[in-house]
Amino acid sequence: MSSPLSSAQEARAALALRLRHLRLDAGLTGGELSARCGWNGAKTSRIEHGKAAPSDADIRRWCAACGAEDQAGDLIAAARSVNSMYVHWKRLNRAGLTRLQNEIVPLLDRTRSFRVYCSHVVPGLLQTHDYAAAVIAAYGAFHGTPDTDVDSAARARLARSRVLGRRGRTFAFVLEESVLRPGVANVATTAAQLDRLQEVADLPHVSLGIIPAGAARPLWSTESFTLYDDAQVGIELLSARVTVTAPGEIAVYERAFAQLSAIAAHGPTARARIARVREACS
């Protein structure tokens, strides 16, 4: 399965290639196009090599310089799609940790079917307050985000989880067994979190699967991702949040989730695995 970061970079490279072909088809050198656009040659080179994201205005100037104004609208739409696929955490963090938690609420409100795979920590929708605070604090420390609003951010994350109680929604969670063990959160916090998982596992509209450590598997553990209906995939990387909306790429994640879910323990077997780890935390 290709990395979502690679997918975003490939999309940006494809846009850059389309712009370069426009210039070549117009018979222009990089210098000539730069002069017509009113910027230096380094900017043209960076755009054509996918190292700089062109603005809407940049694309309009580029198309006008090439006599291809009719293609500006389509290229701008493609550029906006690329930008939405790949958003640096630094940009998301500017408004603080609480704002970062609230940013996804509209998407949660309109989603009816959630499929979530987590390879490192318990999914946000299932986290207790203390567990969420531990994860958010670790995230903030790593990215250099001020930790003054950790408690507020944790409460905002719990508020998001109210979607679990709304009618007409289904939730399927698949976790690697390593997620159950103490790590970012301490033993006591992890124990309370495991109790919460046992409660959620009993809900009729929730499926909880645990992939046993050492299980034979057709697919390696990968980055955590969430399928929102069949319309969007959200992936959280260390350096960025990636959004995938292309049907072909969504299908890749749907296939990955199906394969990972197939090797996971569900029902009483999953709850027994959680209970064993919980007992070790006592």
Secondary structure by P-SEA (a helix, b strand, c coil): cccaaaaaaaaaaaaaaaaaaaaaaacccaaaaaaaacccaaaaaaaaaccccccaaaaaaaaaaaccccaaaaaaaaaaaaaaacccccccccccaaaaaacaaaaaaaccbbbbbbccccccccccaaaaaaaaaaaaaaacccccaaaaaaaaaaaaacccccccbbbbbbbcccccccccccaaaaaaaaaaaaaaaacccbbbbbbccccccccccccbbbbccccbbbbbcccbbbbbccaaaaaaaaaaaaaaaaacccaaaaaaaaaaaaaaac
